[in-house]
Amino acid sequence: MRYKDAGVDIDRAESLVGFIRELANITKREGVISDIGGFAGLFKVMGYKNPVFSVTCDGVGTKLKVAFMCDKHDTVGIDLVAMSANDIITTGADPLVFLDYIACGKLDERVYKDLIRGIVEGCKLSGCYLAGGETAEMPGFYNEGEYDLAGFMVGVCEEEEMIRGEVSEGDLVIALPSSGLHSNGYSLVRKVVFDVKGFDVESYVPELGRTIGEELLEPTKIYVDEIKTLKSRGLTPKAVIHVTGGGLKEKPKRVLKGRFNMILYEDSWEVHPIFKLLMEWGKVELEEMYRTFNMGIGMLLVYDKERVDSAIDALHESGFKALPVGEITEGKGEVIVWGLK
């Protein structure tokens, strides 16, 4: 018998290396020494006096199930990069290099190429280099037509440019709008949309102006350019919060450290229609919505009062949306949404 008889086609996997290398070259930046295809990548850190590395890894979760249902795979590639890039920038670091892990039962060349195209697009939006990764073909481990993804990113910044997440009473909070659900809460989303509501991915939803599948596969917004704009103007935030799992009620607690509260004014930003529909369709309590989803806010930035207007103006001048949505008060590490009933 051959390895191929057991379900692993080495020749097909090797033939895709050239395809990956060609696309990865699009993401090349200063400092890249090696090309895709070796055992490890080499990258020279240039232009930094006191470099500090920031590292993270993440996945896309059960949003992948929607990609399988729609047979559309490029957008989850963008999501994969976005989840790591948006975490990296909360530390003040710029995304530097990205690696992916793709695991499947049997390698489907069309699906694989779509995934790589999405990952490359995410790297372009993040300004980082796709340095390599791992593709694991494991027959019998995954259901037919399914796969899993993980992403790993390294970022870098000067030590003095680190964002340490130290907030104070009286600080103000700015919101950067999300593009929709991003990549969290999809186990609840799928339960509501497909089990309770009985939709399929082609079901058209007038309130959304598109099919439910298109809405659920909207890629996670990448906020690298917004943070770079602020840093270039000398307006680095005191804290940056990437609103992912745990939603608006839980994620800010990471910077509140049990000593402060964050007050958010519910009427100060737009809640996307998809959140309102999920709440209605699934009879989901509003408190649960805020503990699960981003509710229209992808990033929260904390500033002292003297600089908040300058930060908002800088973002608006560069074509980015930003809204004042709250403040930091004394407290016990809670997020309080005023107007939440």
Backbone hydrogen bonds in HBPLUS format (Angstrom, degrees):
<---DONOR---> <-ACCEPTOR-->    atom                        ^
c    i                          cat <-CA-CA->   ^        H-A-AA   ^      H-
h    n   atom  resd res      DA  || num        DHA   H-A  angle D-A-AA Bond
n    s   type  num  typ     dist DA aas  dist angle  dist       angle   num
A0005-ASP N   A0002-ARG O   2.93 MM   3  5.21 129.0  2.19 102.8 116.2     1
A0006-ALA N   A0003-TYR O   2.97 MM   3  5.23 139.9  2.13 103.2 115.0     2
A0008-VAL N   A0003-TYR O   3.27 MM   5  5.68 167.5  2.29 136.0 132.3     3
A0007-GLY N   A0004-LYS O   2.99 MM   3  5.05 156.7  2.05 102.5 109.8     4
A0013-ALA N   A0009-ASP O   3.23 MM   4  6.52 162.6  2.26 149.0 153.7     5
A0014-GLU N   A0010-ILE O   2.91 MM   4  6.13 162.5  1.94 156.0 160.7     6
A0015-SER N   A0011-ASP O   2.96 MM   4  6.11 145.6  2.08 143.0 152.4     7
A0016-LEU N   A0013-ALA O   3.20 MM   3  5.47 147.5  2.31 103.0 112.1     8
A0017-VAL N   A0014-GLU O   3.18 MM   3  5.49 159.4  2.23 108.3 114.4     9
A0020-ILE N   A0016-LEU O   3.02 MM   4  6.34 159.2  2.06 154.4 159.3    10
A0021-ARG N   A0017-VAL O   2.85 MM   4  6.08 163.2  1.88 153.3 158.4    11
A0022-GLU N   A0018-GLY O   3.01 MM   4  6.17 159.3  2.06 147.0 151.6    12
A0023-LEU N   A0019-PHE O   3.25 MM   4  6.52 161.1  2.28 146.7 150.9    13
A0024-ALA N   A0020-ILE O   2.76 MM   4  5.90 164.4  1.79 159.3 164.7    14
A0025-ASN N   A0021-ARG O   3.04 MM   4  6.14 145.4  2.16 144.5 151.8    15
A0026-ILE N   A0023-LEU O   3.00 MM   3  5.51 148.9  2.10 111.4 120.3    16
A0027-THR N   A0024-ALA O   2.87 MM   3  5.42 144.5  2.00 113.6 123.4    17
A0028-LYS N   A0025-ASN O   3.24 MM   3  5.19 166.6  2.26 103.6 107.2    18
A0032-VAL N   A0029-ARG O   3.26 MM   3  6.18 159.1  2.31 149.9 149.7    19
A0044-LYS N   A0031-GLY O   2.67 MM  13  4.51 168.0  1.69 141.7 141.1    20
A0033-ILE N   A0042-LEU O   3.15 MM   9  5.36 166.9  2.17 141.5 138.5    21
A0159-GLU N   A0050-ASN O   2.93 MM 109  5.67 138.0  2.10 144.0 155.0    22
A0052-VAL N   A0157-CYS O   2.77 MM 105  5.46 149.4  1.86 159.6 170.2    23
A0157-CYS N   A0052-VAL O   3.07 MM 105  5.46 145.0  2.20 142.5 153.3    24
A0054-SER N   A0155-GLY O   2.84 MM 101  4.83 159.3  1.88 128.5 131.1    25
A0155-GLY N   A0054-SER O   2.67 MM 101  4.83 159.4  1.71 151.2 156.7    26
A0056-THR N   A0153-MET O   3.08 MM  97  5.53 149.7  2.18 153.8 158.2    27
A0153-MET N   A0056-THR O   2.96 MM  97  5.53 166.1  1.98 155.2 158.8    28
A0058-ASP N   A0151-GLY O   2.97 MM  93  5.44 149.0  2.07 143.6 152.5    29
A0151-GLY N   A0058-ASP O   2.78 MM  93  5.44 162.0  1.81 166.5 170.1    30
A0064-LEU N   A0061-GLY O   3.30 MM   3  6.37 174.3  2.30 123.9 125.4    31
A0065-LYS N   A0062-THR O   2.99 MM   3  5.36 143.6  2.12 106.0 115.0    32
A0066-VAL N   A0063-LYS O   3.03 MM   3  5.39 131.0  2.27 105.5 117.5    33
A0067-ALA N   A0063-LYS O   3.27 MM   4  6.74 152.1  2.36 144.5 152.3    34
A0068-PHE N   A0064-LEU O   2.92 MM   4  6.30 151.7  2.00 152.4 159.9    35
A0069-MET N   A0065-LYS O   3.04 MM   4  6.30 156.4  2.10 141.3 147.6    36
A0070-CYS N   A0066-VAL O   2.88 MM   4  6.11 154.2  1.95 151.8 158.4    37
A0071-ASP N   A0067-ALA O   2.81 MM   4  5.60 121.3  2.15 135.9 150.9    38
A0072-LYS N   A0067-ALA O   3.15 MM   5  5.20 150.2  2.24 139.1 146.5    39
A0077-GLY N   A0074-ASP O   3.04 MM   3  5.18 135.4  2.24  99.6 112.5    40
A0078-ILE N   A0074-ASP O   3.32 MM   4  6.83 144.7  2.46 144.1 152.8    41
A0078-ILE N   A0075-THR O   3.11 MM   3  5.12 120.2  2.48  94.1 108.0    42
A0079-ASP N   A0075-THR O   2.99 MM   4  6.37 159.0  2.04 146.4 152.3    43
A0080-LEU N   A0076-VAL O   2.97 MM   4  6.09 151.2  2.05 136.2 142.9    44
A0081-VAL N   A0077-GLY O   3.44 MM   4  6.77 157.1  2.49 144.3 147.5    45
A0082-ALA N   A0078-ILE O   2.88 MM   4  6.08 165.5  1.90 157.2 162.2    46
A0083-MET N   A0079-ASP O   2.96 MM   4  6.10 161.4  1.99 161.3 162.0    47
A0085-ALA N   A0081-VAL O   2.84 MM   4  6.01 171.9  1.85 163.5 166.3    48
A0086-ASN N   A0082-ALA O   2.89 MM   4  5.81 169.8  1.90 152.4 155.2    49
A0087-ASP N   A0084-SER O   3.13 MM   3  5.12 126.8  2.43  95.0 109.1    50
A0088-ILE N   A0084-SER O   2.88 MM   4  6.14 160.0  1.92 155.4 161.1    51
A0089-ILE N   A0085-ALA O   3.13 MM   4  6.37 162.0  2.17 154.9 157.5    52
A0090-THR N   A0087-ASP O   3.19 MM   3  5.51 147.3  2.30 105.3 114.7    53
A0091-THR N   A0088-ILE O   3.09 MM   3  5.87 164.6  2.11 121.0 125.7    54
A0092-GLY N   A0089-ILE O   3.18 MM   3  5.11 158.4  2.23 101.3 107.9    55
A0163-ILE N   A0091-THR O   2.75 MM  72  4.78 171.4  1.76 118.6 120.2    56
A0094-ASP N   A0156-VAL O   2.95 MM  62  5.45 169.7  1.96 138.2 135.2    57
A0156-VAL N   A0094-ASP O   3.02 MM  62  5.45 148.2  2.12 139.3 144.6    58
A0096-LEU N   A0154-VAL O   2.78 MM  58  5.59 150.6  1.87 148.6 151.2    59
A0129-TYR N   A0096-LEU O   3.01 MM  33  6.31 166.0  2.03 136.6 137.0    60
A0097-VAL N   A0154-VAL O   3.17 MM  57  5.42 153.0  2.25 141.2 149.2    61
A0154-VAL N   A0097-VAL O   3.00 MM  57  5.42 160.3  2.04 152.7 156.8    62
A0098-PHE N   A0129-TYR O   2.81 MM  31  6.01 149.9  1.90 160.1 157.2    63
A0131-ALA N   A0098-PHE O   2.93 MM  33  5.86 145.4  2.05 151.6 162.7    64
A0099-LEU N   A0152-PHE O   2.80 MM  53  5.13 153.4  1.87 152.1 159.0    65
A0152-PHE N   A0099-LEU O   2.85 MM  53  5.13 156.9  1.90 157.3 159.3    66
A0100-ASP N   A0132-GLY O   3.27 MM  32  6.82 149.5  2.37 135.7 140.4    67
A0134-GLU N   A0100-ASP O   2.83 MM  34  6.37 146.7  1.94 150.3 161.5    68
A0101-TYR N   A0150-ALA O   2.80 MM  49  5.02 147.8  1.90 157.3 155.6    69
A0150-ALA N   A0101-TYR O   2.96 MM  49  5.02 139.3  2.13 142.2 148.8    70
A0102-ILE N   A0134-GLU O   2.87 MM  32  6.29 163.3  1.89 163.0 168.3    71
A0136-ALA N   A0102-ILE O   2.76 MM  34  6.18 157.9  1.81 154.7 162.4    72
A0103-ALA N   A0148-ASP O   3.03 MM  45  5.24 167.7  2.04 149.5 153.0    73
A0148-ASP N   A0103-ALA O   2.84 MM  45  5.24 149.7  1.93 147.2 155.6    74
A0104-CYS N   A0136-ALA O   2.91 MM  32  6.37 156.8  1.96 167.8 173.9    75
A0138-MET N   A0104-CYS O   2.63 MM  34  5.92 176.1  1.63 163.9 163.6    76
A0112-TYR N   A0108-ASP O   2.85 MM   4  5.96 166.3  1.87 161.8 166.6    77
A0113-LYS N   A0109-GLU O   2.97 MM   4  6.07 161.3  2.01 147.5 151.6    78
A0114-ASP N   A0110-ARG O   3.11 MM   4  6.35 155.6  2.17 146.6 153.2    79
A0115-LEU N   A0111-VAL O   2.96 MM   4  6.26 157.8  2.01 152.7 158.6    80
A0116-ILE N   A0112-TYR O   2.98 MM   4  6.29 163.2  2.01 152.8 156.9    81
A0117-ARG N   A0113-LYS O   2.90 MM   4  6.11 158.3  1.94 147.6 153.8    82
A0118-GLY N   A0114-ASP O   3.02 MM   4  6.28 156.5  2.08 148.3 154.1    83
A0119-ILE N   A0115-LEU O   2.90 MM   4  6.20 157.7  1.95 152.0 158.7    84
A0120-VAL N   A0116-ILE O   2.85 MM   4  6.05 161.8  1.88 154.6 159.1    85
A0121-GLU N   A0117-ARG O   2.99 MM   4  6.20 154.3  2.05 143.3 150.5    86
A0122-GLY N   A0118-GLY O   2.93 MM   4  6.21 155.6  1.99 148.4 155.0    87
A0123-CYS N   A0119-ILE O   2.91 MM   4  6.22 150.3  2.00 146.4 155.0    88
A0124-LYS N   A0120-VAL O   2.89 MM   4  6.18 154.3  1.96 150.3 157.1    89
A0125-LEU N   A0121-GLU O   3.01 MM   4  6.27 159.1  2.06 149.3 154.4    90
A0126-SER N   A0122-GLY O   2.98 MM   4  6.13 133.6  2.20 137.0 149.8    91
A0127-GLY N   A0123-CYS O   2.80 MM   4  5.84 121.8  2.14 141.6 156.1    92
A0128-CYS N   A0123-CYS O   3.06 MM   5  5.16 150.2  2.16 142.4 145.8    93
A0127-GLY N   A0124-LYS O   3.30 MM   3  5.10 142.2  2.46  92.5 102.9    94
A0141-PHE N   A0138-MET O   3.15 MM   3  5.69 158.9  2.19 139.1 140.6    95
A0146-GLU N   A0143-ASN O   3.07 MM   3  5.54 154.5  2.14 141.0 138.7    96
A0161-GLU N   A0158-GLU O   2.83 MM   3  5.21 153.6  1.90 113.1 122.1    97
A0162-MET N   A0159-GLU O   3.34 MM   3  5.61 168.8  2.35 110.4 112.6    98
A0171-ASP N   A0168-SER O   3.16 MM   3  5.80 162.5  2.19 137.8 138.5    99
A0170-GLY N   A0328-ILE O   2.84 MM 158  5.44 170.3  1.85 149.0 147.2   100
A0328-ILE N   A0171-ASP O   2.81 MM 157  5.19 150.9  1.90 151.3 150.2   101
A0172-LEU N   A0303-TYR O   2.72 MM 131  5.40 155.0  1.78 163.6 169.6   102
A0303-TYR N   A0172-LEU O   2.92 MM 131  5.40 165.0  1.95 157.2 162.3   103
A0173-VAL N   A0326-GLY O   2.92 MM 153  4.81 161.3  1.96 124.8 121.2   104
A0325-VAL N   A0173-VAL O   2.89 MM 152  5.75 167.6  1.91 151.9 156.1   105
A0174-ILE N   A0301-LEU O   2.76 MM 127  5.00 165.1  1.78 152.4 157.8   106
A0301-LEU N   A0174-ILE O   2.79 MM 127  5.00 162.0  1.83 146.4 152.3   107
A0175-ALA N   A0323-LEU O   2.72 MM 148  5.16 159.6  1.76 151.9 158.9   108
A0323-LEU N   A0175-ALA O   3.02 MM 148  5.16 155.1  2.08 142.1 149.9   109
A0176-LEU N   A0299-MET O   2.91 MM 123  5.08 160.6  1.95 146.9 148.5   110
A0298-GLY N   A0176-LEU O   2.90 MM 122  5.86 148.0  2.01 154.3 163.9   111
A0299-MET N   A0176-LEU O   3.32 MM 123  5.08 158.1  2.37 141.1 143.6   112
A0178-SER N   A0296-GLY O   2.94 MM 118  5.02 159.3  1.98 109.9 113.8   113
A0189-VAL N   A0185-GLY O   2.98 MM   4  6.21 160.7  2.02 148.1 154.4   114
A0190-ARG N   A0186-TYR O   2.89 MM   4  5.81 168.3  1.91 139.3 142.3   115
A0191-LYS N   A0187-SER O   3.23 MM   4  6.28 151.6  2.31 133.2 141.0   116
A0192-VAL N   A0188-LEU O   2.98 MM   4  6.21 162.4  2.01 155.7 159.5   117
A0193-VAL N   A0189-VAL O   2.83 MM   4  5.96 177.4  1.83 162.8 163.6   118
A0194-PHE N   A0190-ARG O   2.96 MM   4  5.51 155.7  2.02 135.6 143.4   119
A0195-ASP N   A0191-LYS O   3.16 MM   4  5.07 134.1  2.39 113.7 126.7   120
A0196-VAL N   A0191-LYS O   2.97 MM   5  6.38 154.0  2.04 155.8 164.2   121
A0197-LYS N   A0192-VAL O   2.84 MM   5  6.05 156.4  1.89 158.1 165.4   122
A0199-PHE N   A0193-VAL O   3.08 MM   6  5.92 157.8  2.13 161.8 155.2   123
A0203-SER N   A0200-ASP O   3.03 MM   3  5.53 168.5  2.04 121.0 124.2   124
A0213-GLY N   A0201-VAL O   3.01 MM  12  4.24 143.0  2.15 134.3 129.8   125
A0212-ILE N   A0203-SER O   2.86 MM   9  5.87 149.6  1.95 162.3 169.7   126
A0205-VAL N   A0210-ARG O   3.10 MM   5  5.92 173.7  2.10 138.9 140.9   127
A0208-LEU N   A0205-VAL O   2.92 MM   3  5.44 145.4  2.04 116.1 126.3   128
A0209-GLY N   A0205-VAL O   2.99 MM   4  6.16 133.3  2.22 146.9 160.2   129
A0209-GLY N   A0206-PRO O   3.18 MM   3  4.92 130.9  2.43  91.3 104.7   130
A0215-GLU N   A0211-THR O   3.13 MM   4  6.45 157.7  2.18 147.5 153.5   131
A0216-LEU N   A0212-ILE O   2.96 MM   4  6.14 163.5  1.98 151.4 155.3   132
A0217-LEU N   A0213-GLY O   3.09 MM   4  6.20 135.8  2.29 142.1 152.8   133
A0218-GLU N   A0215-GLU O   3.24 MM   3  5.41 166.1  2.26 108.8 111.1   134
A0227-ILE N   A0223-TYR O   3.26 MM   4  6.57 166.2  2.28 156.8 159.3   135
A0228-LYS N   A0224-VAL O   2.93 MM   4  6.15 161.8  1.97 155.5 161.4   136
A0229-THR N   A0225-ASP O   2.91 MM   4  6.00 153.7  1.98 143.2 150.1   137
A0230-LEU N   A0226-GLU O   3.14 MM   4  6.45 159.2  2.19 147.4 151.9   138
A0231-LYS N   A0227-ILE O   2.95 MM   4  6.19 163.2  1.98 153.0 157.6   139
A0232-SER N   A0228-LYS O   2.90 MM   4  6.04 157.9  1.95 149.7 155.6   140
A0233-ARG N   A0230-LEU O   3.17 MM   3  5.24 137.9  2.35  97.6 109.3   141
A0235-LEU N   A0230-LEU O   2.76 MM   5  4.84 158.5  1.81 155.7 150.7   142
A0234-GLY N   A0231-LYS O   3.02 MM   3  5.10 161.8  2.05 108.6 112.5   143
A0238-LYS N   A0302-VAL O   2.89 MM  64  5.54 152.8  1.97 168.9 170.7   144
A0302-VAL N   A0239-ALA O   2.94 MM  63  5.11 161.4  1.98 149.8 151.0   145
A0241-ILE N   A0300-LEU O   2.82 MM  59  5.00 161.4  1.85 151.9 156.8   146
A0300-LEU N   A0241-ILE O   2.95 MM  59  5.00 152.1  2.03 139.1 147.8   147
A0243-VAL N   A0298-GLY O   3.07 MM  55  5.31 162.9  2.10 137.2 140.8   148
A0247-GLY N   A0244-THR O   2.85 MM   3  5.58 153.0  1.93 147.1 151.7   149
A0250-GLU N   A0246-GLY O   3.19 MM   4  4.83 138.7  2.37 127.6 131.8   150
A0251-LYS N   A0247-GLY O   3.12 MM   4  5.98 160.4  2.16 157.5 162.4   151
A0249-LYS N   A0290-TYR O   3.03 MM  41  5.65 153.8  2.10 147.2 142.7   152
A0253-LYS N   A0250-GLU O   3.05 MM   3  5.64 147.7  2.16 117.5 126.8   153
A0254-ARG N   A0251-LYS O   3.22 MM   3  6.07 170.0  2.23 124.9 127.3   154
A0255-VAL N   A0252-PRO O   3.05 MM   3  5.91 159.3  2.10 125.1 129.2   155
A0257-LYS N   A0253-LYS O   3.31 MM   4  6.30 148.9  2.41 147.9 148.9   156
A0259-ARG N   A0256-LEU O   2.99 MM   3  6.00 167.4  2.01 136.9 138.0   157
A0260-PHE N   A0256-LEU O   3.35 MM   4  5.09 144.7  2.49 129.4 137.4   158
A0331-GLY N   A0259-ARG O   3.24 MM  72  5.50 149.3  2.34 127.9 120.2   159
A0333-GLY N   A0260-PHE O   2.81 MM  73  4.99 125.8  2.11 111.6 128.4   160
A0261-ASN N   A0329-THR O   2.79 MM  68  5.16 162.3  1.82 139.2 145.0   161
A0329-THR N   A0261-ASN O   2.93 MM  68  5.16 163.2  1.96 142.6 148.2   162
A0262-MET N   A0334-GLU O   2.92 MM  72  6.44 155.3  1.98 154.3 162.2   163
A0336-ILE N   A0262-MET O   2.85 MM  74  6.17 161.1  1.89 160.4 166.9   164
A0263-ILE N   A0327-GLU O   2.86 MM  64  5.33 168.5  1.87 163.7 166.5   165
A0327-GLU N   A0263-ILE O   2.97 MM  64  5.33 144.7  2.10 140.4 151.5   166
A0264-LEU N   A0336-ILE O   2.88 MM  72  6.22 163.0  1.91 155.1 159.1   167
A0338-TRP N   A0264-LEU O   2.76 MM  74  6.05 143.9  1.88 160.8 172.7   168
A0265-TYR N   A0325-VAL O   2.87 MM  60  5.69 164.9  1.89 163.8 167.5   169
A0268-SER N   A0265-TYR O   2.98 MM   3  5.60 161.0  2.01 129.1 130.2   170
A0266-GLU N   A0338-TRP O   3.03 MM  72  5.86 164.3  2.05 156.9 162.0   171
A0275-PHE N   A0272-HIS O   3.12 MM   3  5.80 137.4  2.31 117.6 126.5   172
A0277-LEU N   A0273-PRO O   2.90 MM   4  6.14 158.1  1.94 157.9 164.5   173
A0278-LEU N   A0274-ILE O   2.98 MM   4  6.12 160.1  2.02 144.3 149.4   174
A0279-MET N   A0275-PHE O   3.08 MM   4  6.24 158.6  2.12 145.6 151.2   175
A0280-GLU N   A0276-LYS O   3.05 MM   4  6.26 152.4  2.13 141.6 149.1   176
A0281-TRP N   A0277-LEU O   2.73 MM   4  5.88 178.8  1.73 164.2 164.7   177
A0282-GLY N   A0278-LEU O   2.97 MM   4  5.80 163.0  2.00 143.2 148.5   178
A0284-VAL N   A0279-MET O   3.06 MM   5  4.64 140.6  2.22 122.7 132.9   179
A0283-LYS N   A0280-GLU O   3.41 MM   3  5.15 153.5  2.48  94.9 102.4   180
A0288-GLU N   A0285-GLU O   3.03 MM   3  5.21 117.9  2.43  99.2 114.2   181
A0289-MET N   A0285-GLU O   3.00 MM   4  6.41 147.8  2.11 148.8 158.7   182
A0290-TYR N   A0286-LEU O   3.11 MM   4  6.47 157.5  2.16 152.9 157.2   183
A0291-ARG N   A0287-GLU O   3.12 MM   4  6.37 128.8  2.39 136.5 150.3   184
A0291-ARG N   A0288-GLU O   3.17 MM   3  4.98 133.1  2.40  91.5 104.5   185
A0292-THR N   A0289-MET O   3.18 MM   3  5.24 156.7  2.24 102.3 109.3   186
A0293-PHE N   A0289-MET O   2.90 MM   4  5.79 173.4  1.90 162.3 163.2   187
A0297-ILE N   A0294-ASN O   3.02 MM   3  5.30 165.5  2.04 116.4 121.2   188
A0307-ARG N   A0304-ASP O   3.11 MM   3  5.83 152.3  2.19 120.2 127.2   189
A0311-ALA N   A0307-ARG O   3.06 MM   4  6.30 153.6  2.13 153.4 160.9   190
A0312-ILE N   A0308-VAL O   3.06 MM   4  6.35 162.8  2.09 152.4 156.2   191
A0313-ASP N   A0309-ASP O   2.93 MM   4  6.11 163.5  1.96 150.1 155.0   192
A0314-ALA N   A0310-SER O   2.93 MM   4  6.06 156.3  1.98 144.3 150.7   193
A0315-LEU N   A0311-ALA O   3.08 MM   4  6.32 157.0  2.14 148.7 154.2   194
A0316-HIS N   A0312-ILE O   2.95 MM   4  6.19 162.9  1.98 152.6 157.5   195
A0317-GLU N   A0313-ASP O   2.87 MM   4  6.02 161.1  1.91 152.5 157.7   196
A0318-SER N   A0314-ALA O   3.26 MM   4  6.37 133.6  2.49 133.4 144.1   197
A0318-SER N   A0315-LEU O   3.15 MM   3  5.18 133.0  2.38  95.7 108.4   198
A0320-PHE N   A0315-LEU O   2.85 MM   5  5.10 162.0  1.88 151.6 145.7   199
A0319-GLY N   A0316-HIS O   3.01 MM   3  5.08 162.3  2.04 107.8 111.9   200
A0340-LEU N   A0337-VAL O   3.08 MM   3  5.47 158.2  2.12 129.9 131.7   201
